[in-house]
C-alpha cells in the first residue's frame, strides 16, 4: 500500500518522538509504534511499513484494548532503531547512515586481521547503492585507519585503498585527521626501491594509488607534496562550490547567481528524496512536478555538478555537495 509523504511524516514524527523502540513496555520488549485501536488508517500504515522491515516484530492490543502496539524484542531492537532512523532519512531526503552490520564491518577494517575482506564487503554494498559517499566520518575511526597504515601491512593498504576509491571515507574528516607522518609514510613507500616480493610490491602499488587519490581531491598539496593547509573542505574544492556564510555563489549559464544556503540544501534533499523513490536523475529538470521556484536555481547548479562528474553516482555527488557546505 502506497501512502503520501505528508501522511507518512504525520504518522512517523510523533511515533519516533514518543516510541520508536526507545520505550521498554515489558521485560525485553520495545515499543516501535502505538496506534489507536480504532484508527484504521494508522494501523494499516503501521502494518504496511513493518511488512517491509528487515527484522521480526509482533503486535497486539494494549491491556485496556485502546491501543494496538507494535514491538520488537531486545535482540532486534538495534535493527529497529536503525530502520526507523532510515525511514525518517528517506522521507526527509537526508543522508542515510550505515546499518549496525555495516558499522561492524567498518570497525572490522580498523581492527580485524582480515581488513581487506571487510573493506571489500563495504565496497560491494556501495556498488549496490546500499552505502553512500562519506559513510566513514567518525574522527576516531578515521584516525584508527590512518594509524594502522603505519603498521605497513600490505593487506591493510589494499583495504584502505578500497575504502578510499569507493569514496567511503569522509574527506573533510580525513583532511582534519591527516598528520605529516601519514603523508611521509606514503611518500616513503612510493619512492622506495621496487621489491621482488609481490606482496610488498602490492603495498607499494596501493600506497601510490592512495597518494594519487589524495592528490586528486587536494588533501595533498600538488606543489609541496605535503598536507594541503590552504583548504578546509576537499569536497568544496573538488566540486567548485563557493560559499559565503548563508549564501552559495553558483555559476549558472555563465552568470554568478547567489543562492541562499537553505534553498541549496532544500534542493539537495528534495532531489535525493526522489532518487530514493527509484526515479532516475536523468529525468529530473526544472519542470519536474516537485520543483519549486525557491529551489529551481539551486537545482540547476546541482544538476550541472552531477552531470560534470559522471564517474560518480548521483547520490554520491549529492552527498559531496552537501558536505561541501556543511563542514
C-alpha positions in Angstrom: 0.0 0.0 0.0 1.4 3.4 -1.0 1.0 6.4 1.2 1.5 10.1 0.5 4.7 11.6 2.1 2.8 14.1 4.1 0.7 11.2 5.6 3.9 9.2 6.4 5.5 12.2 8.0 2.5 13.0 10.1 2.5 9.4 11.3 6.2 8.9 11.8 7.2 12.1 13.6 5.1 11.6 16.8 5.9 7.8 16.7 9.6 8.4 16.6 9.4 11.1 19.3 7.2 9.1 21.7 8.0 5.5 20.9 10.4 4.4 18.2 11.9 1.4 20.0 13.0 3.6 22.8 10.4 2.5 25.4 10.5 -0.9 27.1 6.9 -2.0 27.6 7.8 -5.3 29.2 11.0 -7.2 30.0 12.9 -7.3 26.8 10.1 -5.9 24.6 10.4 -2.5 23.0 7.6 -0.4 21.6 8.0 0.6 17.9 4.5 2.0 17.2 1.5 2.6 19.3 -1.7 3.3 17.4 -5.3 3.8 18.5 -7.1 0.6 18.1 -10.0 2.5 16.3 -7.7 4.3 13.8 -7.9 2.0 10.7 -5.7 4.2 8.5 -2.8 4.4 11.0 -3.0 0.7 11.8 -2.9 0.0 8.0 0.1 2.3 7.8 2.0 0.7 10.6 1.3 -2.8 9.2 2.4 -1.8 5.7 5.6 -0.2 6.9 6.5 -3.1 9.2 5.8 -5.7 6.4 8.9 -4.4 4.7 11.0 -4.3 7.9 14.1 -6.5 7.9 13.5 -7.9 11.4 10.8 -9.9 13.1 8.2 -8.0 15.1 4.9 -8.6 16.9 1.7 -6.7 17.6 -1.3 -6.9 19.9 -3.8 -5.0 21.9 -2.8 -2.9 25.0 -4.1 -4.0 28.4 -7.1 -1.6 28.1 -7.7 -2.6 24.4 -7.5 1.1 23.5 -4.2 0.7 21.5 -2.6 -1.6 19.1 1.1 -1.9 20.0 3.8 -3.0 17.6 7.0 -4.1 19.2 10.3 -6.0 18.9 12.5 -7.9 21.3 15.9 -6.8 22.6 17.7 -8.9 20.0 16.1 -6.9 17.2 16.0 -3.5 18.9 19.2 -2.2 17.2 17.9 -3.1 13.8 14.6 -1.5 14.5 16.2 1.7 15.7 18.3 2.0 12.5 15.3 1.1 10.3 13.2 3.9 11.9 16.0 6.4 11.5 16.4 5.3 7.9 12.7 5.8 7.2 12.9 9.3 8.6 16.0 10.0 6.4 14.4 8.7 3.3 11.3 10.9 3.9 13.5 13.9 4.6 15.9 13.3 1.7 18.7 13.2 4.3 21.9 11.3 4.0 21.4 7.7 5.1 23.6 6.1 7.8 25.1 2.6 7.8 23.2 -0.3 9.3 24.5 -2.0 12.5 26.0 -4.8 10.4 27.8 -2.2 8.2 29.1 -0.4 11.2 30.5 -3.7 12.5 32.3 -4.1 9.1 33.8 -0.6 9.4 35.1 -1.5 12.8 36.5 -4.7 11.4 38.5 -2.8 8.8 40.3 -1.0 11.6 40.8 -3.9 13.9 40.5 -7.3 12.3 43.3 -9.5 10.9 41.4 -9.6 7.6 40.7 -6.0 6.9 40.6 -6.4 3.1 37.6 -8.7 3.3 35.6 -6.3 5.4 36.6 -3.4 3.1 35.5 -5.4 0.0 32.1 -6.2 1.6 31.6 -2.4 2.2 32.7 -1.7 -1.4 30.2 -4.2 -2.7 27.5 -2.6 -0.6 28.5 0.8 -2.1 28.3 -0.6 -5.6 24.8 -1.9 -4.9 23.8 1.5 -3.7 23.4 0.4 0.0 26.2 2.7 1.2 26.9 6.2 0.1 30.0 8.5 0.0 31.4 9.7 3.2 29.9 6.9 5.3 33.0 6.6 7.5 33.1 10.0 9.2 33.7 9.3 12.9 37.1 11.1 13.6 38.2 8.4 15.9 37.6 5.6 13.4 39.3 7.6 10.6 42.3 8.2 12.8 42.5 4.5 13.7 42.5 3.7 10.0 45.4 6.1 9.4 47.3 4.7 12.5 47.0 1.2 11.2 48.7 2.2 7.9 51.8 2.8 9.9 52.0 -0.9 10.7 52.8 -1.3 6.9 50.6 -4.3 6.4 50.1 -4.9 2.6 46.6 -6.2 3.1 45.6 -3.1 5.1 47.0 -0.8 2.4 44.7 -2.7 0.0 41.8 -2.3 2.4 42.3 1.4 2.8 42.6 2.0 -0.9 39.3 0.1 -1.4 37.5 2.4 1.0 39.1 5.5 -0.5 38.4 4.6 -4.1 34.8 3.9 -3.3 34.6 7.3 -1.5 33.5 5.7 1.7 35.9 7.8 3.9 34.6 11.3 4.5 37.3 13.6 3.1 36.6 16.5 5.3 37.3 14.3 8.4 40.2 12.7 6.7 41.9 16.0 5.9 41.5 17.1 9.6 42.9 13.8 10.8 46.0 13.7 8.5 49.3 14.5 10.1 52.7 15.0 8.5 53.7 11.4 9.4 50.9 10.0 7.4 52.0 11.8 4.2 55.6 10.9 4.9 54.8 7.2 5.2 53.1 7.2 1.8 55.9 9.2 0.1 58.5 6.9 1.6 56.8 3.7 0.4 56.0 5.1 -3.0 59.6 6.3 -3.6 61.2 3.2 -2.1 63.1 0.7 -4.3 60.9 -1.9 -6.1 60.6 -5.1 -4.1 60.9 -8.5 -5.6 58.4 -9.7 -3.2 55.0 -9.4 -5.0 53.2 -9.0 -1.6 55.4 -6.0 -0.7 55.0 -4.7 -4.2 51.3 -4.7 -3.8 51.7 -2.4 -0.8 53.8 0.0 -2.8 51.2 0.0 -5.7 48.4 0.6 -3.2 50.3 3.4 -1.5 50.8 5.1 -4.9 47.1 4.9 -5.7 46.2 6.2 -2.2 48.6 9.1 -2.7 47.1 9.8 -6.2 43.6 9.9 -4.8 44.7 12.3 -2.0 46.3 14.5 -4.7 43.1 14.3 -6.9 41.0 15.6 -4.1 43.8 18.0 -3.0 44.3 16.7 0.5 47.9 16.7 -0.6 49.2 19.9 -2.0 50.5 19.2 -5.5 53.1 21.9 -5.1 55.0 20.8 -2.0 53.5 17.2 -1.8 52.6 17.8 1.9 49.2 18.1 3.6 47.2 20.8 2.0 46.9 23.6 4.5 45.3 26.0 2.1 41.9 24.3 2.1 39.5 23.1 4.8 36.9 21.3 2.6 38.1 19.0 -0.2 34.6 18.5 -1.5 34.0 22.2 -1.9 37.3 22.4 -3.9 36.7 19.3 -6.0 33.1 20.3 -6.9 33.9 24.0 -7.1 31.3 25.0 -4.5 31.9 28.6 -3.3 30.0 29.6 -0.2 29.9 32.7 1.9 28.1 32.3 5.1 24.4 31.7 4.3 24.9 32.1 0.6 26.2 29.9 -2.2 27.6 31.6 -5.3 26.5 29.4 -8.2 27.6 29.9 -11.8 24.5 29.2 -14.0 24.5 29.9 -17.7 27.7 32.0 -17.4 26.3 34.2 -14.7 27.1 34.0 -11.0 23.8 33.6 -9.1 23.6 34.0 -5.3 21.6 31.1 -3.8 20.5 31.1 -0.2 22.1 28.1 1.6 18.7 27.0 2.8 17.4 26.8 -0.8 20.6 24.9 -1.8 20.1 22.3 0.9 16.3 22.1 0.2 17.1 21.4 -3.5 19.6 18.7 -2.5 17.2 16.9 -0.2 14.2 17.2 -2.5 16.3 15.8 -5.3 17.7 13.0 -3.1 14.2 12.1 -1.8 13.1 11.5 -5.4 16.2 9.4 -6.1 15.3 7.3 -3.0 11.9 6.7 -4.6 13.7 5.0 -7.5 13.4 7.8 -10.0 16.4 8.4 -12.4 18.4 11.6 -12.1 18.5 11.9 -15.8 14.7 12.6 -15.8 15.0 15.5 -13.4 14.7 19.0 -14.7 13.1 22.3 -13.6 9.7 21.1 -15.0 9.5 18.2 -12.5 6.3 18.2 -10.6 8.1 18.6 -7.3 10.1 21.6 -8.4 9.5 25.0 -6.7 10.6 28.5 -7.5 12.8 28.6 -4.4 14.9 25.6 -5.3 15.0 25.9 -9.1 18.3 27.9 -9.4 20.0 25.7 -6.8 18.8 22.6 -8.6 20.2 23.8 -11.9 23.6 24.2 -10.2 23.4 20.8 -8.6 22.5 19.2 -11.9 25.5 20.8 -13.6 27.8 19.4 -10.9 26.2 15.9 -11.1 26.4 15.9 -14.9 30.0 17.0 -14.8 31.0 14.1 -12.7 29.6 11.0 -14.4 32.3 8.9 -12.7 30.3 9.3 -9.5 26.8 8.1 -8.8 24.3 11.0 -8.5 23.7 10.0 -4.8 27.5 10.2 -4.1 27.8 13.6 -5.8 24.8 14.9 -3.8 26.5 13.7 -0.5 29.7 15.5 -1.5 27.7 18.6 -2.5 26.0 18.6 0.9 29.2 18.1 2.8 30.8 20.9 0.7 28.7 23.5 2.6 28.1 21.8 5.9 31.7 21.2 7.2 
